[in-house]
Amino acid sequence: MTYVVTEACIRCKYMDCVEVCPVDCFYEGENMLVINPEECIDCGVCEPECPTEAILPDSEDEARKWLDLNTEYSNVWPNIIRKGDSPEDGPTYEGMEGKYEKFFSKNPGASAG
C-alpha cells in the first residue's frame, strides 16, 4: 500500500502534509502535490494533516485512479521538503467537484526545495 494525493488538492494545495513526511516523498505541481509511490513508506502521517482530505491509501477505490497520476508527476515535478505558500483563494475550491477536468496543470511548482 502507498498513499496518493487526489483531486481534492487541486487549487487548494495547503502543503501541511509536506511538513510531517519523514521521507520527503512529495512533489510539487503548479496547483497540486503528488506522492511518489516508490518513496512512500506507508506511514500514513500525512493523511490526517490534509485539511481537504486529499490524501488516501491506494487501497481505497477513489484513490486507485490517482496512483498513475501520482507516479507520473512525481517523476517530473520537483521534490518539496518544506511547506510553501498556499493559494490565497484555496478555500474557494474546497469540496468542488470536477477540479481535475477544470483546473489540473501539468506545470511544475515554484516553491520546491
C-alpha positions as CSV (number, residue, x, y, z in Angstrom):
1,M,0.0,0.0,0.0
2,T,1.0,3.6,-0.6
3,Y,-0.7,6.9,-0.2
4,V,-1.8,9.1,-3.1
5,V,-2.9,12.7,-3.5
6,T,-6.3,13.1,-5.1
7,E,-8.3,15.8,-6.9
8,A,-9.2,17.5,-3.6
9,C,-5.7,19.0,-3.5
10,I,-6.1,20.8,-6.9
11,R,-6.2,24.6,-6.4
12,C,-6.1,24.2,-2.6
13,K,-2.5,22.9,-2.1
14,Y,-2.2,23.6,1.6
15,M,1.0,21.6,2.0
16,D,0.6,20.7,5.7
17,C,1.4,17.1,4.6
18,V,4.9,18.1,3.5
19,E,5.9,19.2,7.0
20,V,5.2,15.8,8.5
21,C,6.5,13.4,5.8
22,P,9.6,11.6,7.2
23,V,10.9,10.5,3.8
24,D,10.2,13.7,1.7
25,C,8.2,11.9,-0.9
26,F,6.0,14.9,-2.0
27,Y,6.4,16.6,-5.4
28,E,5.0,19.9,-6.3
29,G,3.0,20.9,-9.3
30,E,1.7,24.3,-10.1
31,N,-1.6,23.7,-8.3
32,M,-1.4,20.4,-6.5
33,L,1.0,18.0,-4.9
34,V,1.7,14.3,-5.6
35,I,3.3,11.5,-3.7
36,N,6.0,9.2,-5.2
37,P,4.6,5.7,-4.5
38,E,8.1,4.2,-4.7
39,E,9.4,6.5,-1.9
40,C,6.3,6.5,0.3
41,I,6.8,4.2,3.4
42,D,3.1,3.9,4.1
43,C,3.4,5.5,7.5
44,G,0.1,7.5,7.0
45,V,1.2,10.6,9.0
46,C,0.3,12.8,6.0
47,E,-3.3,11.7,5.7
48,P,-4.7,13.4,8.8
49,E,-2.7,16.6,8.2
50,C,-4.5,17.3,4.9
51,P,-7.4,19.8,5.6
52,T,-9.2,18.8,2.3
53,E,-8.8,15.1,2.9
54,A,-7.0,14.8,-0.4
55,I,-4.6,12.0,0.7
56,L,-5.9,8.5,0.6
57,P,-4.4,5.0,0.8
58,D,-4.3,3.5,-2.7
59,S,-6.4,0.6,-1.4
60,E,-9.5,2.8,-1.4
61,D,-11.5,2.7,-4.7
62,E,-11.4,6.5,-5.0
63,A,-7.6,6.6,-4.8
64,R,-6.8,3.9,-7.3
65,K,-7.3,6.1,-10.3
66,W,-4.9,8.7,-8.8
67,L,-2.0,6.2,-8.5
68,D,-0.9,6.6,-12.1
69,L,-1.0,10.4,-11.9
70,N,1.0,10.5,-8.7
71,T,3.6,8.1,-10.2
72,E,3.9,10.1,-13.4
73,Y,4.2,13.6,-12.0
74,S,6.4,12.6,-9.1
75,N,8.9,11.7,-11.7
76,V,8.8,15.1,-13.4
77,W,7.9,17.7,-10.8
78,P,10.4,19.0,-8.2
79,N,10.6,17.5,-4.8
80,I,9.3,19.6,-2.0
81,I,10.5,19.3,1.6
82,R,9.2,22.4,3.2
83,K,5.7,23.9,3.3
84,G,5.4,26.7,0.8
85,D,2.7,29.4,0.4
86,S,-0.8,28.1,-0.2
87,P,-3.0,29.8,-2.7
88,E,-4.9,32.6,-1.2
89,D,-8.1,31.5,-3.0
90,G,-7.7,27.9,-1.9
91,P,-10.8,27.9,0.3
92,T,-12.9,28.8,-2.7
93,Y,-12.1,25.4,-4.3
94,E,-12.5,23.2,-1.2
95,G,-15.1,20.5,-1.9
96,M,-15.6,21.5,-5.5
97,E,-16.3,18.6,-7.9
98,G,-14.6,18.2,-11.3
99,K,-11.4,20.1,-10.4
100,Y,-9.2,17.8,-12.4
101,E,-11.0,18.5,-15.7
102,K,-11.3,22.2,-15.0
103,F,-8.0,23.1,-13.3
104,F,-5.3,20.5,-13.4
105,S,-1.9,21.8,-14.6
106,K,1.0,19.7,-15.8
107,N,3.4,22.5,-14.9
108,P,5.8,22.1,-12.0
109,G,5.5,24.1,-8.8
110,A,7.6,27.1,-7.9
111,S,8.4,26.7,-4.1
112,A,10.2,23.3,-4.3
113,G,13.1,22.6,-2.0
